[in-house]
């Protein structure tokens, strides 16, 4: 009970950091605040056309419009979405792993918290899919599909979570290592020919605006320490998969999520917008890493040393990104 209470306190603290931040912090925050104002001034029947014109998911604006019944404060309306994010994340952590603090620490130090301050819709969708991962772990695919539909309503890109439905097939589970390896290798090819592949499929000149945005917008690529961390986690899960699977019935889920995170990270080398999509699978790391460490055949003292090394290394990583990047323009944490 004490551990859950502490987890609640930490989650609440992160929520208020997000809720009380200044408008200048972050890249997309001002746009979200704008939409909170917009939905208040339009009728219910106009919300769909507004969503279409703004290229934003209808369900997101619809729910935001519903919150305007109770308040006209755009910050409180936005706070509803932060509350949804951290409530889902809270239950994902306490149901997915006994190491609550480690999970939340990974969420923060890997920059997932900072990134969530910008792409809120995608992170709410990712947190909902996190709960869905627990349903897959419990062999309840129907409930996972429900979470997938809900996440997709909030952000259409969450449909990628549909890839995990294939994990229900035993043949997929038995050959999961070779399947993930093929997927990672294919992603290396796509990393350097993504635009050519999209053009060959006719998407470059099609009506899918998001596809054209991926092709035409160029950013600094996704090469960095984060890529090597994702690569390291996948290799460790891959090499020790048999041992991992003997002690954790969800090892195939965590290996799959690690491979998809790495694959999308490779693709994002030349198409950085893809980095926003890999969070749907990277979110699994906050519970899978502690689960993997707990499955190691070693003494408690050795396991404590491993956790200590993990805390120190991720802390160094966070300090490095703090001093060498803007952490998605979410620092410093300025408050209103």
C-alpha positions in Angstrom: 0.0 0.0 0.0 2.9 2.4 0.8 4.5 1.7 -2.5 1.3 2.5 -4.4 0.8 5.6 -2.3 4.4 6.8 -3.2 3.7 5.9 -6.9 0.5 8.0 -6.7 2.5 10.9 -5.2 5.2 10.8 -7.9 2.6 10.5 -10.7 0.7 13.5 -9.3 3.9 15.5 -9.2 4.5 14.9 -12.8 0.9 15.8 -13.6 1.2 19.2 -11.9 4.6 19.9 -13.7 2.7 19.4 -17.0 -0.5 21.2 -15.9 1.2 24.3 -14.5 3.8 24.8 -17.2 4.1 28.1 -19.1 2.7 28.5 -22.6 6.3 29.0 -23.9 7.4 25.5 -22.9 7.1 22.9 -25.6 6.5 22.9 -29.3 2.8 21.9 -29.8 1.4 23.1 -26.5 0.3 26.5 -27.8 -1.6 24.7 -30.6 -3.4 22.5 -28.1 -4.4 25.6 -26.1 -5.7 27.2 -29.3 -7.9 24.2 -29.9 -9.2 24.3 -26.4 -10.4 27.8 -27.2 -11.8 26.9 -30.6 -14.1 24.1 -29.4 -15.7 26.4 -26.9 -16.8 28.9 -29.6 -18.3 26.3 -32.0 -21.5 24.4 -31.9 -21.5 20.6 -31.4 -22.5 20.1 -35.1 -19.4 22.1 -36.2 -16.8 20.1 -34.4 -16.4 17.6 -37.2 -15.8 20.2 -39.8 -13.3 22.0 -37.5 -11.5 18.7 -37.0 -11.3 18.1 -40.7 -10.0 21.6 -41.5 -7.4 21.5 -38.7 -6.3 17.9 -39.5 -6.9 16.8 -35.9 -8.8 13.8 -34.7 -12.5 14.4 -34.3 -12.8 12.4 -31.0 -10.1 14.5 -29.4 -12.0 17.7 -30.1 -15.4 16.1 -29.3 -14.2 15.1 -25.8 -12.5 18.5 -25.4 -15.9 20.1 -26.3 -17.5 18.0 -23.6 -15.1 19.2 -20.9 -16.0 22.8 -21.9 -19.4 22.1 -20.3 -17.8 22.1 -16.9 -15.2 24.8 -17.4 -14.2 27.5 -19.9 -10.6 27.6 -18.7 -8.4 26.2 -21.5 -5.7 25.1 -19.1 -8.1 23.0 -17.1 -9.5 21.5 -20.3 -5.9 20.6 -21.4 -5.3 19.3 -17.8 -8.1 16.7 -18.4 -5.9 15.1 -21.1 -2.8 15.2 -18.8 -4.9 13.6 -16.1 -5.9 10.9 -18.6 -2.3 10.3 -19.6 -1.0 9.9 -16.0 -3.9 7.8 -14.7 -3.4 5.4 -17.6 0.4 5.4 -17.0 -0.1 4.8 -13.3 -2.3 1.7 -13.9 0.1 0.5 -16.6 3.0 0.6 -14.2 1.3 -0.9 -11.1 -0.3 -3.7 -13.2 2.7 -4.4 -15.4 5.6 -4.3 -13.0 6.4 -4.5 -9.2 9.2 -2.0 -9.6 6.9 1.1 -9.8 9.7 3.6 -9.0 12.1 2.1 -11.6 9.3 2.2 -14.2 8.5 5.9 -13.6 12.3 6.7 -13.4 12.7 5.1 -16.9 9.7 7.1 -18.2 11.3 10.3 -17.0 15.0 9.8 -17.8 14.5 8.4 -21.3 12.8 11.7 -22.1 9.3 10.1 -22.5 7.9 12.6 -19.9 9.4 15.6 -21.8 8.2 14.4 -25.1 4.7 13.8 -23.7 4.4 17.5 -22.9 4.4 18.1 -26.6 2.6 15.3 -28.4 0.0 14.9 -25.8 -2.6 13.1 -28.0 -0.1 10.5 -29.0 1.0 9.9 -25.5 -2.5 9.6 -24.2 -3.0 7.0 -27.0 0.3 5.3 -26.0 -0.7 5.1 -22.3 -4.0 3.5 -23.2 -2.2 1.0 -25.4 0.1 0.4 -22.4 -3.0 -0.9 -20.5 -3.8 -2.9 -23.6 -0.4 -4.6 -23.3 -1.5 -5.9 -19.9 -4.6 -7.4 -21.6 -2.4 -9.1 -24.2 -0.3 -10.4 -21.3 -3.4 -11.9 -19.8 -4.4 -13.4 -23.2 -7.4 -11.1 -23.5 -7.2 -9.9 -27.1 -10.8 -8.6 -27.2 -10.1 -6.1 -24.4 -6.8 -5.1 -26.2 -8.8 -4.4 -29.4 -11.1 -2.1 -27.3 -8.1 -0.2 -26.0 -6.7 -0.1 -29.6 -9.9 1.4 -30.9 -10.0 4.0 -28.2 -6.4 5.0 -28.7 -6.9 5.3 -32.4 -9.8 7.6 -31.9 -7.5 9.9 -30.0 -4.7 9.7 -32.5 -5.0 7.8 -35.8 -1.3 6.7 -35.8 -2.1 4.4 -32.8 -3.5 2.0 -35.4 0.1 0.7 -35.5 -0.7 -1.0 -32.3 -2.8 -3.4 -34.4 0.5 -5.2 -35.2 0.5 -6.7 -31.7 -2.7 -8.5 -32.4 -0.7 -11.0 -34.4 0.9 -12.1 -31.2 -2.2 -14.1 -30.5 -1.1 -16.8 -33.0 1.1 -19.5 -31.5 3.2 -19.8 -34.7 4.1 -16.1 -34.3 5.1 -16.6 -30.7 7.3 -19.7 -31.5 9.2 -17.9 -34.2 9.2 -14.4 -32.6 13.0 -14.0 -32.5 13.5 -14.7 -36.3 10.4 -12.5 -37.1 11.7 -9.6 -35.1 15.2 -9.9 -36.5 13.8 -9.8 -40.1 11.7 -6.8 -39.2 14.7 -4.9 -37.8 16.8 -5.7 -40.9 14.1 -4.5 -43.2 13.9 -1.3 -41.2 17.6 -0.7 -42.0 16.7 -0.8 -45.7 13.8 1.5 -45.2 16.0 3.9 -43.3 17.8 4.9 -46.4 15.1 4.4 -49.0 11.9 5.4 -47.2 11.0 8.2 -49.7 11.6 5.9 -52.7 9.4 3.2 -51.2 6.6 5.7 -50.5 6.9 7.1 -54.0 6.7 3.6 -55.5 3.5 3.0 -53.6 2.1 6.2 -55.0 1.7 7.8 -51.6 3.8 10.8 -52.4 1.2 12.2 -54.7 -1.8 10.7 -53.0 -4.4 12.2 -50.7 -2.8 11.1 -47.5 -1.5 14.4 -46.1 0.4 12.7 -43.3 2.3 10.6 -45.8 3.3 13.6 -47.9 4.4 15.4 -44.7 6.7 12.4 -43.8 8.3 12.5 -47.3 8.6 16.3 -47.7 9.6 17.4 -44.3 13.3 16.8 -43.3 14.7 17.0 -39.8 17.9 16.2 -38.1 17.9 12.4 -38.0 17.2 10.0 -35.1 20.9 9.0 -34.6 22.0 9.4 -31.0 22.3 7.8 -27.6 18.6 6.9 -27.7 19.1 4.8 -30.8 22.0 2.9 -29.1 19.9 2.4 -26.0 17.0 0.9 -28.1 19.6 -1.3 -29.9 21.1 -2.5 -26.7 17.7 -3.4 -25.1 16.7 -5.3 -28.2 20.0 -7.3 -28.4 19.8 -8.2 -24.8 16.2 -9.4 -25.0 17.0 -11.3 -28.2 20.2 -13.0 -26.9 18.6 -13.9 -23.5 15.1 -14.6 -24.9 14.9 -18.3 -23.9 15.9 -17.4 -20.3 13.6 -14.4 -20.3 10.6 -16.5 -21.6 11.1 -19.2 -18.9 10.5 -16.7 -16.2 8.2 -14.2 -17.9 5.2 -15.3 -19.9 5.1 -11.9 -21.6 8.7 -12.1 -22.9 7.4 -12.4 -26.5 5.5 -9.1 -26.0 8.5 -7.2 -24.7 10.8 -8.5 -27.4 8.3 -7.5 -30.1 7.9 -4.0 -28.7 11.7 -3.6 -28.4 12.1 -4.7 -32.0 9.4 -2.3 -33.3 10.9 0.5 -31.2 14.3 -0.1 -32.8 12.9 -0.6 -36.3 11.0 2.7 -36.2 14.0 4.4 -34.7 16.1 3.2 -37.6 13.5 4.5 -40.1 13.5 7.9 -38.3 17.2 8.4 -39.1 16.1 10.2 -42.3 12.5 10.8 -41.5 12.4 12.1 -37.9 8.6 12.5 -37.8 8.5 8.7 -37.4 10.2 9.1 -34.0 6.8 10.3 -32.8 5.3 7.0 -33.7 7.8 4.7 -32.0 6.5 5.7 -28.6 3.6 3.3 -29.0 6.0 0.5 -28.5 8.8 2.3 -26.5 6.3 2.8 -23.7 6.6 -1.0 -23.0 10.2 -0.4 -21.9 9.1 1.2 -18.7 7.8 -2.1 -17.4 9.7 -4.6 -19.5 13.2 -3.6 -18.3 12.5 -4.2 -14.6 10.7 -7.4 -15.5 13.8 -8.5 -17.4 16.2 -7.7 -14.6 14.0 -9.6 -12.1 14.1 -12.7 -14.3 17.9 -12.9 -14.2 19.3 -15.9 -12.4 21.5 -14.0 -9.9 21.5 -13.2 -6.2 19.6 -10.3 -4.7 22.8 -8.4 -4.2 23.9 -8.7 -7.8 20.4 -7.7 -8.9 20.6 -4.6 -6.7 23.9 -3.8 -8.3 22.3 -4.1 -11.8 19.5 -1.8 -10.7 22.0 0.7 -9.3 23.9 0.7 -12.6 20.7 1.2 -14.5 19.8 4.2 -12.3 23.2 5.7 -12.7 23.4 5.1 -16.5 20.0 6.5 -17.2 20.7 9.5 -14.9 23.9 10.2 -16.9 21.9 9.9 -20.1 19.3 12.4 -18.9 22.0 14.8 -17.8 23.7 14.5 -21.2 20.4 15.2 -23.1 19.7 18.0 -20.7 22.9 19.7 -21.6 23.2 18.8 -25.2 19.6 19.0 -26.5 16.4 21.0 -25.7 14.6 17.9 -24.7 11.9 18.7 -27.2 11.8 22.3 -26.0 10.3 21.3 -22.7 13.0 22.7 -20.5 13.5 24.6 -18.4 10.3 23.8 -16.6 8.8 27.3 -16.6 5.5 27.7 -14.7 2.6 30.1 -15.2 
